[in-house]
Amino acid sequence: MLCFTKNEQRVLIFLSIGFFSGVCVWIYREHVQPLPDIASERPQRVPISGNSMQSDNLIKKRQPHYADALSARNTVKIDINRASLEELMQLSGIGSVMAQRILDYRNQKGAFQNKEALLKVRGIGPKTLKSIENNIIIDPIKEE
């Protein structure tokens, strides 16, 4: 190396190794395995049986713990043939896009006759159906 003593060269090598190790850790945390951002989660809606307008207007005042939010979402029973977009989004694994697909399919093809009919909705496969089947009910709409 250029006009550095042996001790200065060792210090430079030591500092370089420390710097590159830190860069590697930063890249790993930022890109390979990012830390979960729990603080930015939306508050969960309070499920209320009956009037869906009430459940849309009520929001929990405190930020729930992540496990509490998951257990609250998994205890909701929703009638797929009468549920609104917001009610469908309370199901585990169903976001706004999938909920809209369910509504579109229901509007085009009519009421679902059984839970397996959900498999015909684009994006719902056996795994998604299995994860929501205990939280949904099918009450066919009778035409008069």
C-alpha positions in Angstrom: 0.0 0.0 0.0 1.1 3.5 -0.6 3.5 4.9 2.0 1.6 3.5 5.0 3.4 1.8 7.9 2.5 -1.8 8.7 0.4 -0.7 11.7 -1.5 1.8 9.6 -2.2 -0.8 6.9 -3.6 -3.2 9.6 -5.9 -0.4 11.0 -7.1 0.4 7.5 -7.9 -3.2 6.8 -9.7 -3.6 10.2 -11.8 -0.5 9.5 -12.6 -1.6 6.0 -13.8 -5.0 7.2 -16.0 -3.4 9.8 -17.5 -1.0 7.3 -18.3 -3.7 4.7 -19.7 -5.9 7.4 -22.0 -3.1 8.4 -23.1 -2.5 4.8 -23.8 -6.2 4.4 -26.0 -6.2 7.6 -27.9 -3.1 6.4 -28.5 -4.6 2.9 -29.8 -7.8 4.5 -32.2 -6.0 6.8 -33.5 -3.6 4.2 -33.8 -6.0 1.2 -33.6 -9.6 2.2 -35.5 -9.8 5.5 -37.2 -6.5 6.3 -38.5 -6.0 9.8 -42.3 -6.1 10.2 -44.0 -2.6 10.5 -46.8 -3.4 13.0 -47.3 0.3 14.0 -48.6 1.3 10.5 -51.4 -1.3 10.4 -54.9 0.0 10.0 -57.2 -0.4 13.0 -59.5 -3.4 12.7 -63.2 -3.0 12.3 -65.4 -4.2 15.1 -67.7 -7.0 13.8 -71.3 -6.5 14.8 -74.1 -8.9 13.8 -77.0 -7.2 12.2 -76.7 -3.8 10.6 -73.6 -3.5 8.5 -73.7 0.3 8.6 -73.0 0.2 12.3 -69.9 -2.1 11.8 -68.6 0.3 9.1 -68.8 3.2 11.5 -67.2 1.6 14.5 -63.5 1.4 14.7 -61.4 0.2 17.6 -59.9 3.2 19.5 -56.6 1.5 20.4 -54.2 -0.2 18.0 -54.7 -4.0 18.6 -51.9 -6.4 19.1 -51.2 -8.3 15.9 -52.4 -11.6 17.4 -55.6 -10.0 18.7 -56.3 -8.6 15.2 -55.8 -12.1 13.6 -58.1 -13.8 16.1 -60.8 -11.1 15.7 -60.7 -11.6 11.9 -61.0 -15.4 12.3 -64.1 -15.4 14.5 -66.4 -13.6 12.1 -69.2 -15.5 10.4 -70.2 -13.9 7.1 -73.0 -14.9 4.7 -71.3 -14.8 1.3 -74.6 -14.2 -0.5 -75.4 -11.0 1.4 -72.0 -9.6 2.5 -70.8 -6.2 1.5 -67.3 -5.4 0.3 -66.2 -4.4 3.8 -67.7 -7.5 5.4 -65.9 -9.8 2.9 -62.6 -8.0 3.6 -62.9 -9.1 7.3 -62.2 -12.7 6.2 -58.6 -13.9 6.5 -56.8 -13.7 3.2 -59.5 -11.7 1.4 -58.4 -8.2 0.5 -60.3 -5.5 -1.5 -59.5 -7.0 -4.9 -60.6 -10.5 -4.0 -63.8 -9.2 -2.2 -64.7 -7.2 -5.3 -64.2 -10.4 -7.4 -66.6 -12.3 -5.2 -69.2 -9.5 -5.5 -68.8 -9.3 -9.3 -69.1 -13.1 -9.6 -72.2 -13.1 -7.3 -73.8 -10.3 -9.4 -73.1 -12.0 -12.7 -73.8 -15.6 -11.9 -76.2 -15.3 -8.9 -76.1 -16.6 -5.3 -73.6 -19.2 -4.2 -75.2 -22.5 -3.5 -72.4 -24.0 -1.5 -68.9 -23.1 -0.2 -67.2 -25.0 -3.0 -68.8 -22.6 -5.5 -66.3 -20.0 -4.3 -63.6 -22.0 -6.2 -65.0 -20.6 -9.4 -64.0 -17.1 -8.4 -60.7 -16.2 -10.0 -58.0 -16.2 -7.4 -59.7 -18.4 -4.8 -58.1 -21.8 -4.6 -58.4 -24.7 -2.2 -56.0 -23.1 0.3 -57.9 -19.9 0.5 -61.2 -21.7 0.7 -59.9 -23.9 3.5 -58.7 -20.8 5.4 -62.1 -19.1 5.3 -64.6 -22.0 5.2 -65.1 -22.0 9.0 -65.9 -18.2 8.9 -68.5 -18.2 6.2 -72.0 -19.4 5.8 -74.0 -19.9 2.7 -77.7 -19.0 2.9 -79.0 -19.3 -0.7 -81.2 -16.4 -1.7 -84.7 -17.7 -2.7 -86.2 -15.9 -5.6 -89.9 -15.2 -5.3 
